[in-house]
Amino acid sequence: MKKLIGVLFFTIILSATVHAHSRNNLIVLKHETSLQNADFGNLVTMLINGLKPSAFTKDWKTKSVVFMNKIKTQDSKDLTGSASTLFELAKYLNPNAFEDSWKTQKGAFLNGVSNVKNAGDLSKLFSLLLSNISPKYFTKEFKSQVDSLKMSIGKLGSN
């Protein structure tokens, strides 16, 4: 009888462990899938939410609500509007939030804003902005999501 109870107990523990592991894998898969299918506005929102408050200028406090409402409806197919959104976001970032490389790449970014002709250009522009933000301005949680965000931004160019 003790052996039967022991085997039953072991089976229950094993089943619970397998279920928990499967559930965690499903949550990770769901998160990665949602990133891959995210639209432009969601990707910009992910970036903004992943930045520490010190990454933004003082103007951000008063302008953020309007900006966030604007990007909720921003479509990556609206290339001019999307490029403008990235330009506006860059203006709201504290100059200290950028890596030193921004000094030389800012010109390419500004040129890119006015010359976006396709989704690939928009993807490159977004990637250029993200890659020039200093990781020390990323929240702890966001640091583990940056690579997924970069992949999703790259997929904007293939849409």
N, C-alpha and C positions, 0 to 999 in steps of 0.2 A: 504494500500500500504506500509506503514511504517513497519507493522508487517511482511509482505512478504519479504521486503528487510532485516529486522532483522533476520528472519529465514534463508534466503539464506546466509547471512553473517556468521551466526553461523554454518551453515552446511559446508561452505567452510573452516572455521577455524578448526572445528572438523576433517574434512577430512585431512587437512594438518597436523594436530597434529598426527593423527593415522598413516599416511604415514611416517612421520619422525620417530615415535617410531618403526614402523615395520622395517624401513631401518636400524636404529641403532641396533636392535636385529639381523638382518641379518648380519651386519658387525661383531658383536661379535661372532655369530655362525660361520661365515666363518673363523675368526681368530682362534677360538678354534679348528675347524676341520683341518685347515692347520697345527696347532701344533700337533694334534694327528696323522696326516699322514706324518709328517716331517721325513726325513731320517737323518742318523747320522750326516752328514756334515752340514745340516741345523741347527740341534740342537746345535752343537758346535759353529756355526756361531752366533746363537741367544745368546748363553752365552757370547761369546767374545764381541758382540755388546752391551751387557747389562752391561759391566764392564766399570768403569771409567778408564781413561788413567793411573791414579796413581796405578792401580792394576797390571800393567805390569812392567817388568824389562826394563832397558835401551836397552837391546838387541832386544826387541820386535819391536822397531821402524825400525830397519834394516831388521829384519827377518819376519815381519808380512805379507808382500806381498807373499812371497814364501809359508808360512804356510797357508794362506787363499786360495791360488790357489790349494794347495795340498788337503785341506779338501773339496773343491767343488766336487771332484770326489770320495771322501772317502765313501765307502759302509760299512754299519754296518755288512754285511755278511763277510767282510774281518776282522775277529776278531783280528788277530795279528796287522794289519795295524791300526785298530781303537784304540786298546789299546795303540799302539805306539803314536798315535795322542794325546790321553789324557795325556800320560806321557810328551810329548813335550810341550803341553799347560801348564801343571803344572810347568815345568821348566821356562816358560816365565812369570809366575806369581810372583809378588813381594812377598817375604816371609812375609811381613807385611799384605798382603791381606788375609792371612789365619787366621782362628780362632785358639785359643790356642789348641783346640782339635786336630789340624793337627799334632802336635808334637807326639802324640801317635798313630794317625791313618795313618800317612804317610807310615809307614812300611807295613800296610795292603794294602795300595794303590799300593806301589811298588811291593809287592808280587802278587797282583791281576793283574798288568800289564803283568807279565810273565806267569800267569796261567789262562788266559781267554780261556775257552773251549767252551762256548756257548753264545748266545745273552743275557741270564740272567746275566751271569758274567760281560759282557760288560756294561749292564744297571746298575748293582750294582757299578761298578768301576766309571762310569760317575756320578752316584748319590753321591758317596763318595766324589768325587772331588767338586761337586757343593755345597754339604752341609757343606763343610769346608771352603768355601770362605766367608769372613765376609760381611754381608749385607751392611755395610757402603761403600763398594767398588762397589755396584750396582748403576746404574743410577736410577734416580727417576722413569722413565718410566718402567724400567725392574723390579723394586720391585713388581709391580702389575702383572707381567707375570711369576714370579718365580714358583708359584704353577702349572701353566699350563705346564711350561717347565719340572718340576719334573714329572708330569703325563706322558708327552710324552717320557721322558727318561725311565720311567717304562714300557712303551709299547714297547720299543726296545726289552726288554726281552721276550715279548710274540710273537715276529715276527719270 
